[in-house]
Amino acid sequence: QVQLVESGGGLVPPGGSLRLSCAASGIIFRSYAMGWYRQAPGKQRELVAAIGFSGNTKYADSVKGRFTISRDNGKETVYLQMSSLKPEDTAIYYCNAGWNTPIFGSWGQGTQVTVSS
């Protein structure tokens, strides 16, 4: 059974940085593209960044140049380094497999990111 466990969120001031982690189990991690999603209050969940199994990446326009997605296949973990954070980045962040849309119907608990002074 697939399990995705996100961590690393917190409260940071505008301009701050955070590094999120998502540990996966129950899947052949290296065979999947992985993505980070976020959901802000009252908004739909959106794809923020994705990384292919070969390491290629893509980003939402709103985070390009500020966020970096990476993966460690040995640790079966995907990361999201977030810099120059803005209040509009405030959301619960989740990970899932897939390049364009989430593959797994079940989600982890997510990790809350709050950007506020």
C-alpha positions as CSV (number, residue, x, y, z in Angstrom):
1,Q,0.0,0.0,0.0
2,V,1.4,3.4,-1.0
3,Q,2.2,5.7,1.8
4,L,3.4,9.4,1.4
5,V,4.6,11.3,4.4
6,E,5.3,15.0,4.1
7,S,7.3,17.1,6.5
8,G,9.2,20.3,6.9
9,G,6.5,22.9,6.9
10,G,6.3,25.8,9.3
11,L,5.8,29.5,9.9
12,V,8.3,31.7,8.1
13,P,8.4,35.5,7.3
14,P,8.1,36.8,3.8
15,G,11.4,36.2,2.0
16,G,12.2,33.2,4.1
17,S,13.0,29.6,3.1
18,L,11.9,26.1,3.9
19,R,12.7,22.6,2.7
20,L,9.9,20.1,2.4
21,S,10.4,16.4,2.3
22,C,8.1,13.6,1.2
23,A,9.0,10.0,2.1
24,A,7.4,7.4,-0.1
25,S,6.9,3.7,0.6
26,G,4.9,0.9,-1.0
27,I,5.9,1.9,-4.5
28,I,8.9,1.4,-6.8
29,F,9.9,5.0,-6.2
30,R,12.5,5.3,-9.0
31,S,9.9,4.4,-11.6
32,Y,7.6,7.3,-10.9
33,A,7.6,11.0,-11.6
34,M,6.8,12.8,-8.4
35,G,5.0,16.0,-7.8
36,W,4.4,18.6,-5.1
37,Y,1.0,20.0,-4.8
38,R,-0.5,22.7,-2.6
39,Q,-4.0,23.7,-1.5
40,A,-4.7,27.1,0.0
41,P,-8.0,27.7,1.9
42,G,-10.9,28.0,-0.4
43,K,-8.8,27.0,-3.5
44,Q,-8.3,23.8,-5.5
45,R,-5.3,21.8,-5.1
46,E,-2.7,22.7,-7.7
47,L,0.5,21.2,-9.0
48,V,3.6,23.3,-7.9
49,A,6.5,21.3,-9.3
50,A,7.2,17.8,-10.7
51,I,10.3,15.8,-11.3
52,G,10.6,12.9,-13.7
53,F,12.2,9.6,-12.9
54,S,15.2,10.7,-15.0
55,G,15.4,14.0,-13.1
56,N,13.8,16.4,-15.5
57,T,11.7,19.1,-13.8
58,K,8.9,21.5,-14.4
59,Y,7.3,24.3,-12.3
60,A,4.2,26.3,-12.0
61,D,4.8,29.9,-13.3
62,S,4.1,31.2,-9.8
63,V,7.1,29.5,-8.3
64,K,9.6,29.4,-11.1
65,G,13.0,30.7,-9.9
66,R,12.0,30.4,-6.3
67,F,11.3,26.7,-5.8
68,T,13.5,23.7,-6.6
69,I,12.3,20.1,-6.7
70,S,14.7,17.2,-6.3
71,R,14.7,13.5,-5.5
72,D,16.8,10.9,-3.8
73,N,15.9,7.5,-5.2
74,G,18.0,5.7,-2.6
75,K,16.0,7.3,0.2
76,E,12.7,7.2,-1.7
77,T,12.2,10.8,-0.9
78,V,11.3,13.9,-2.9
79,Y,12.2,17.4,-1.7
80,L,11.0,20.9,-2.4
81,Q,13.4,23.7,-1.6
82,M,11.4,26.9,-1.3
83,S,13.0,30.4,-1.2
84,S,11.9,34.0,-1.4
85,L,8.6,32.8,0.1
86,K,5.5,35.0,-0.3
87,P,2.3,35.2,1.7
88,E,0.5,33.7,-1.3
89,D,2.6,30.5,-0.9
90,T,0.7,29.8,2.3
91,A,-1.0,26.4,1.8
92,I,-0.9,22.8,2.8
93,Y,1.7,21.1,0.7
94,Y,1.3,17.5,-0.5
95,C,3.2,15.1,-2.7
96,N,2.0,12.4,-5.1
97,A,3.3,10.5,-8.0
98,G,2.7,11.6,-11.5
99,W,3.9,14.3,-14.0
100,N,0.7,16.2,-14.8
101,T,-1.9,14.7,-12.5
102,P,-1.7,12.7,-9.3
103,I,-1.6,9.0,-9.8
104,F,-2.6,7.8,-6.3
105,G,-6.1,8.5,-5.0
106,S,-4.9,8.6,-1.4
107,W,-3.0,11.5,-0.1
108,G,-0.7,12.0,2.9
109,Q,-1.5,14.4,5.7
110,G,0.4,17.2,4.0
111,T,2.6,19.8,5.7
112,Q,1.4,23.3,6.5
113,V,3.4,26.2,5.2
114,T,2.5,29.7,6.5
115,V,4.2,32.8,5.2
116,S,3.5,35.7,7.4
117,S,5.2,38.5,9.3
